[in-house]
């Protein structure tokens, strides 16, 4: 029965390690707060630019929320999302008749998005359903304190224990209270209540033409910034401009996507020992996570309402079919044909390598880290002031020094209590941002790059003789590569959604919303063949012709080499044996060897030979020498093409 527990034992071994499930288990609650004012409903000026905005900022914001709702159903199906329209003439808050939050319209209550929510929002943004009733600005304006109080109520009642709660405010008004100090203080107090609750407020400011959004008038007291982020990324929040070539919708989607995934710590307040007696604290983040479709589930349909069927597992003894209780099972390791048993305390003792830590053991040049020396994905680390005050400054100094000196750190890392130790390289990185929107998709900081132990190395394949190219071919290929580079010569993963994943959820969405099922997926990874042809079609043809010429010369050289080798073999006396007619490569009875025959073929002079000359050549090579001259020439040309 022990064999049944081998796989189970391996799984339990990993329980003490940090798992992706632990990281993803933290739920996120997100509320979009969209300003419905006259300026937000004003369409952009007409433009002949095909890429210019066509929608008023309110509709661009609603479309952005619609896209994010679709994405979250795919990537985070258990997270909550809500939409508040503020500054509206109408007021709506669930079924409350008292309407405690004037000019705030809860369009979508904070909850896990349903098919009906997606359908309703799609009708508003694409077909304008109920827009004349809902999207009507109030003449009295809005008190931001009421909006923040409403958001506080939604978060505390619907998502009280969520690990991440965020409020996204989209507006073009940098001073909603026209300098009223009392209203500004009320809003600042409500904002502080939200931050004390653990809610982060993000502002997405919209500007027009040459206007500027002045954060100091109001929002500097509402939006609190992380000191650690300010240390590494000083500066104000960016704005989105309406009416230019880069559409407002694309700008909003890019900025929202950069912030819609919450900063969930992979580990928190990890001691980072830079040297003896010098420790700071850091948090680790899983920046890149392979996304897969949500698992299907079994549903019981015989009740009043569909319910998910929950499975249970029981261990059964193989000999008696008796159910085995948990207390009857011991943990064992297989050693040869025997099993070595451990008690729970013994099991813990053999895994003790100290507490969680990142300890630098030395530094090396960046060039000494081989590209193949990665055994797992990297973890992004960032300073935390919670463990040690001043961690941000020390961390930033180390980051800048590693970048300037082109060095990396080598560290001993234990992720958590009873975790297995591993060696990591500490790599510094600069921020990588989208060249159009300026939004960072890879942050600046340090990365823990797992590197192998000696036990992890394996032998590669035997040495294979490589065929080297010529300088002429290399020059031709350089032209092709130079013209086919990605924008800014970098790969931006945000530009390439997983087509299989998107297609899977597109079908699910169409079925859930009773829409027409699409016929083909939208695949951004497909090559743009027309653009490729226009850019370097001529270069590709040039390279192909050059390659044909080079290969022809290589074949000729190989043929001559074989002739010389065969001539040397023929000069050595050998016992008489039956001649190989079909593969003979030496001189024929006519005195013409394969090299001369190949030369005549290339020169096109085989047809000038007489029938008397052609027949022995064909006979020596195992071919029928009978027929007309035209037939003999074609037969010999075919043999040359196949064999030389």
N, C-alpha and C positions, 0 to 999 in steps of 0.2 A: 504494500500500500504506500510505501515511501515514495515510489516513483510519481504518485499523484501530486506530491507536495513539492517536487523539485521546482516546477515553474512558479508555484505559489510562494516558495521560499525566496526566489529571485525577486518577485514583485515586492515582498515585504522588506527586502534589503533596501529598495529604493525609497521606502516610505520616509526615511529620515532625510532624504535629499530634497532640495527645493524642486518642486515640480511645476510644469506649466499650468496644471490645473489649479494649484494654489495661487499662482499669479493671476489667473483669469477669473478666480472665484469672486473677486471684489466687484460688486455691482456698481453701476454708474447711473445717476439720475441727472438729466439734462433738460433745462427749460430755455426755449427761445422766447425772448421778449422783444417784439417788433413794434417800433414807433409808427403809429398811423396818424400822421400830420399832413397838412396841406402840401408842404414841401416834399414829403416822402411819397405823396401820391402824384406829384407833378412829373409828367413824362420828360425824358431827356430831349434836348434839341435835335431836330432832324439832321441827319448826316448821310452823305453818299457812301460812307465807309460801310462795307458789308458786315464788319465785325463790331460796329458801334452798338451801343445799348438801344434796345427797343422798348424795354419795360421800365415803369416807374420803380424807384427803389423798394417800395413795399412789396411789389410782386416779385422782384429779384430776391428779396429776403425770404418770401414764402416759398419760392421755388428752391432756394437753398435749403430751407428746412425740410422740404419734401424729399430732396435728394438725400439729405442726411438721414431722414427717417427710413428710407429704403436701404441705405448702406448699413444702418444699425441693425435692421432686421436680419441682414446677412452676417455681419461680423459679431454683433453682441445681442443675440435674440432675447436675453433675459434683462437687459437694461431698460430703464424707463425714459420717456421723453414727453414733454408737454410744450404747448405753444400759447403764449399770452400776447394779445394785441392791446397795446396801451395807447391812451389818447383818443379812444373811440367815443362816439356819441352814446352808443349802447353800453350797458354794463351787464356782465354775465359771470356768475361764480357758482358752478354746479347748479343745484336747485334751490339755493338760498334766496329767499324773498327779501331779506333785509339789505342785500347788495352792499356789503361793507367796504368794498373797494371801488369807488366811483371811477368811471371811464377806463376800467380794465376789463377786457373781454377774454375769458378763458376759452379759447377756441378748441384746444385739445387738452384735456386734463392730464396731469402727470401720471402716467401708467405705461405698462408695456404696450407698444403700438399694436393695434389690431388691424385686420383687413378693412374694417369699416372706417377707421381713422385715416388710413392711407387713401381710401377711395374718396372720402370727404375732402381731404386736403388737395387731392388731385383735381377734383371738380372745381375747387376755388381757384387754383393757380392756372389751370388750363382752359376751363370753360367759364370762369367767372360766376359760378353758382353762389348766390346769396351775397355777392360782393357789394351790391347797392345798399344792402341793409347793414352789413358788418363793417365794411371799410369806409365809414363816414367819420371824419375827424370831429372832435369836440371843439366847440367854440371857447370853452373854459380852459382848455389845456389839461395837463396832467401833473399831479404831485408825485414825484418819483418815490417819495416815502411810501405811498400807497402801493405802488408796484412792488417795491422791495418787501413790504409787509405781506403782500399776497404770495410772493415767491417763498417767503419764510413759512407761511401756513401750508403751502403745498408740499414743501420738503419735509416738514415735521410730521404731517399726517400721512403722506403717501410713501415716503422713503426715509424713515427715521434712522435706520441702521445701515444705510448704504455707505460703502467706503469712499465714494466720490460723489459729490453733488455740486453742480455748476449751473450758473445763470449766464446766458449769452444775451447781451443787450445790443440791438442793432438800431442806430439812430443817426440822424444828420444834424441834430440840435446840440450844440456844445454848451448851451446855457438854458435849460428848460424852465428855469424860474426867474429869468431876467434880473439876476442879481439880488433876489430876495434872500437875505441872510437866514431868516428863521426857517424858511422852507428848505434851504440848503443844509442847515444844521439837522433838521428832522431826517432828511434823506441820509446824511452822513451817519446818524445814529442807527437807522435801520440797516445800513450797509455793515456797520460794525457788528450788529446782532447776527447778520448772516455769516460773517467771517468767524465769529465766536462759535457758530453752529457747525463750522467746517465747510461752508459753502464758498466756492471761488466765483468771483464775478469777472467776466471777460467782456470788454467793450469792442464792438466792431463799428468804427466811426466811418461815416460816408461823407464825402465832400463833392463839390461840383466845380468844374472848370478851375479857376485859380484860387478858389476859397481854401482856407485853412481851418482845421478843427482845433480850437484852443482848449486843450485839456485843463489848463489852469483855472478856467472860469468855474468849472463844476466837478468834472469827473476825476480830477486828481485826489479829491477827498472821498471818492466812492470806490475807485479801483485801487486795491492794495497790491503791491508787487512784491514778489519773493526776493529778499535781499541777496540770496545766493545767485539768483538769475541776474539781478542787476549788476552784481560783481563781474560776471562773465559777459553779460550782454547789456551794457549801459545804453540808455536811450529811451525815447518815448515809444508808445504803441504806434503801430502803423495804421494808415487809413486806406479806405477803398474809394476810388474816384469814379463818379458816374458820368457817362457821356463821352468817354474816350474810346480808343480802339480796343483796349482790353476791357471786355464787358464787365459790368458790375457783378453780374451773377458769377462769372468765373473767378473774379477776385474774391468774392465772399466765400464761395465754395472752397477755394484754396486755403484761405485763412481759417475757416471753420474746421476743415479737415485736419489742419495742422494742430488744432487744439481739441478736437472732439474726442480723441482718445485720452482718457484721464491719465495723469502721471501716477500709475500704480507702482509702488516700490516692490521690486523683486526681493530685496532685503532692506531693512531700515536700521540706521544708526550702527552700521558695521564699523568696528575699530580698524583704522587704516594706519599701520605702523610704518612710518617713513624711515625712521632710524631709532636706535635705542633711546627710550625716554621721550620720543616725539610721536604722538598719536593725534589723529583727527578722526572725525566720524563722517561716513559717507552713506548714501543710499544707492542701491543698484536698481536699474531699470532694464526691462526686456524690450528693447526698441523694435526688434524685428521678430515677428511671430508668424509662422506659416499658418494660413487660414484654410480650414476645410469645411465642407458643408455640415450643418448640424445633423446629428445622428437621427435616423428615423426611430420611431417608437411604436410600441404596440398599444392599440386603443380598444377599450371595451365599450361596445355600442349598445348593449342590451338594457342599460339603465335609462333614466330620464334624460341624463346628460352624458355626453361622451367623456370617458375618464381614461387617463393613462394607466396602463397595467404595469404594476411594479413587480419585478422579478425577485425571487429569493433563491439562494444557493445553499445546498446542504452537501456535506461530505459523507460518502457511503463507503463502508468497508467492502473490499473486493470479494472476500471469501464468504461473508455472511449477509451482505446487503444491509447491515445494520447502520443506522445513522451515527456518525462519529461526532461527539461533542468537542467543543473547542479545548476544554481542559485535558482531553486525552491525547492531544497532539503535541509533539515536541519538535523543535527545530533541529535539523541535522544537515551536515555537509557530506557529500559523497567523496570518499577517498579511496580510489581504486574500486573494488567491489564491496567495500564496507561503508558504513555510515558513522560519522562522528557526531555525537549529540552534544548540545550545549544548553545550559540553563539560561534563563532570561538575563541574569546578572553577568554570566560569562559572555553572553553574546554582546552586551553593551561594553564590557571591558576591552574586548579585542578591537572595538571600533573607536576607542578614545585616542584622539590625536590633538586634543586641546579644544578650546572654545572657538566660536566664529571669529575670523580675523582675515585681514589682508596684510601680509608682512613682506615688505620689499627686502630681497636678499642680494640685490645687485643691479647694475645697469649695463647695457650693451648698446652698440651702434644699431640704429634702425636697419641698416643693410644686412645685418647678420641674422635677421628673422626671415627664414625661408617661407615662400608663399604656400608651401604644402604643410607647414607645421601648425595646422588648425584642426582640432578634433571635435569642436563643437561651436555653436554660435557664441558671439561675444556679448558681454553684459556691459551696459553703459553705467558709469558711476558719476555721481555728482555730490558736492559737499552738503552736509547737514549740520546746522548749528545746534541741534538738539543735544548731541553728545558732548561736543567740545566747542566752546565759543571761540571764534577765530578760525574755524575750519575752512571757511570760504577763501580767506586770504592765503592761507598756506597751500590749499589745493590749487588756487589760481597760479601761485608762484611756481609750483611744481609743473603744472600744465605748460606754462610759458617757457620754462627752462628746457623741458623735454622737446618742445617744438623747435626752439632756437638751436639746441645742440644736436638735433636729429638723433636723440637717444630714446631707448625704451627701458622700462623697468621689468625685472623678473621677480615675481612674487610668489609666496606660499599662501594659498587661499583655502579656507574652510568656510563653506557657505552657511552652515548652521550647526547647532549642537548635534553630536554624533554623526556629522557629515563626513564624507570621505575627502581627504585633502587632494588638492590638484595644483599643478604649476600653471601660472598664467603670465603672459606678457602684458604689461601696462602700456597701451598705445595712446598717444595724444592725437586728437583730431580737431581740425577746424570745421566750422559750420559749413554745410553745403545747402544752398538755397536755390529755389526756382528762379531762373534768370529773368522771368517776366514779372512775377508777383513779389519776389524777394522773400517769400516764406521759407523758413528753414525746414527741410525734411530730414536732415541728419544734423543733430546738435553738436556744438563744440563741447569738448570735455575729454574724459579719459575712458578707455575701454579695457575690460578684462578679457584678454584673448587667450583661451585655453590652449596650452601647448602640450605635446606628448611627453610621457615618461619613457624610459628605455624599454619598458615592457610593452609599450604601445606600438613600437616600430615593427614593420613587416618588410620582407624582401620584395623588391619590385621585379619586373620582368627582366629577362636576360638582355644584354646589350643588343640592340638591333641596328644594323647598318642603315644609316639614313642616306637618302638621295638628296644631295645639296642642289639648290637652284642656282641659276646664273645671275650675274649682276643685271643683265638686260631684263630678265623676267621680274626681278625684284623692283627695278625702277618702274616698270609698267604697273605692278601691283600697288606701289606707293601712291600712284595717281588715283587708283580706284579707291583705296582706303581713305585717302585725303578727302575725296568727294562724298564719301558715304558715312562720315562721322555723325554721331548723334549731336543734337544741339548742345553747344558748349563742351562737346567731347566728353560728356559725363552721362551716366545712366541714372535717371530719376525714376525710382520705382512708382511714385505716385501717378505717373503718366501711363502705366500699363496695368490695368486691373486684370485679375486672373480670369481669362475667358470662360474656363470650365465652371468656376464658382459663380460668375455673373449669370451664365446661361442657366445653371441649376435653379437659382433663385428667381430668374426672370420667368421661368416656366411656373414655379410655385406661385409667384405673385399673380400671373395671368389667371391661373386656376382659382386662387383665393378671391380675386376681385372680379371674377367672371368676365375677364377680358379675352380678346382674341389672342390665341397662343402665337407668338412670333415664329417665323420660319427659320431664320438664321441668327446666330449669335453675333454680338458686336465684339469683334476681336481686334484690339488695338495693337496686337503683336504681329499682325500680318504685314509683310513687306509692302511698301508702296511702289509697285513695279513701274508704274508710269514715271514717277519722279526719279527712280533709280536709272531708268533708261535715258531720261532727259539729262541727268547729271553726268553720267559716265558710261553711256551705252557705247560710245566710240572707243573709250579706253578699254572696255571689256573685250571688244572685238580685236583691238590691237594686241591685248595680252594673249588672246586665244591664238591669233596668227603667229605671234612670237613663240608661244609654247609649242605649236605644231612644228615650227622650224627647228627649235631646240631638240624636240623628241626625234625628229628625222635624223639630225646629226648624231644623236646618241645611238639610235638604231644602226646607223651606218658604221659607227665606231665599234659597236658590239659585234656586228657582222664581220668586219675586217679582223677583229681580235679572234673570233672563232675560226676564221680561215687560216690565220697564222698558226693557231694552236693545232688545227687539223693537219696543216702542212708539216708541222714538226712531228706529229704522230705518224704521218705517212712515210717520213724519211727513215723511221726505225723499222727494220725487218720484223715481220710478224708471221706466225704460222698461217698457212693458207686457210681461208674460210670463206663461206658463202657471202658475197657482197650484199650490203644493205642498200637496196636501190632507192628506196623512198627518202632516206635521210642522208644520203651521201653528200658531203660538203666539200670534198676535194676536187681536183681537176677532173673533168670528164674526158672521154676518148677524143673529143674534138679539141682538147686543150683549153677549154673555157671553164674556169672555176666559178664558184658562186659570187665572188666579189665582182668579177668581170660581167657576169650575167646581171647582177643588180645595177651595175653602171649602165649597161645597155638599156635596161628597163627604164631607168631614170632619164636617160637621154632620148628615149623613144625610138631606138634604132633596131628593136627586135624584129619589126616588120620588114626591115631591109635584108634580113638573112634569107638564104635560100632554103628550100624544103630539105635538101640534102644536109644542110648544117643544123636544121632544127631537129630532125629525127633522132640523131644520136644523143643530143642534149636531153630530149624527153625520155628516151629509153634509159639513160643512165640514172634518171631520177624517178624511175618506176611508173612512168606514164605511157599511155598508148601512143606510139609514134605514127599511127595511121590517120589519114584524113587530108582535107584541103589545107593549104598554107594558112588561110585565115583562121581555121579551127585550131591548127597547131600553135599559132601565135597566141590566141586567146587562152589556150590551155596552159602554155608556159607562163603567161602573165599572171594567171590565177595562182599558179604554184609559187611564183616569186612573191606575190602579195601575202600569201599565207605563211610562208616559211622564211622570208628574208626581211 
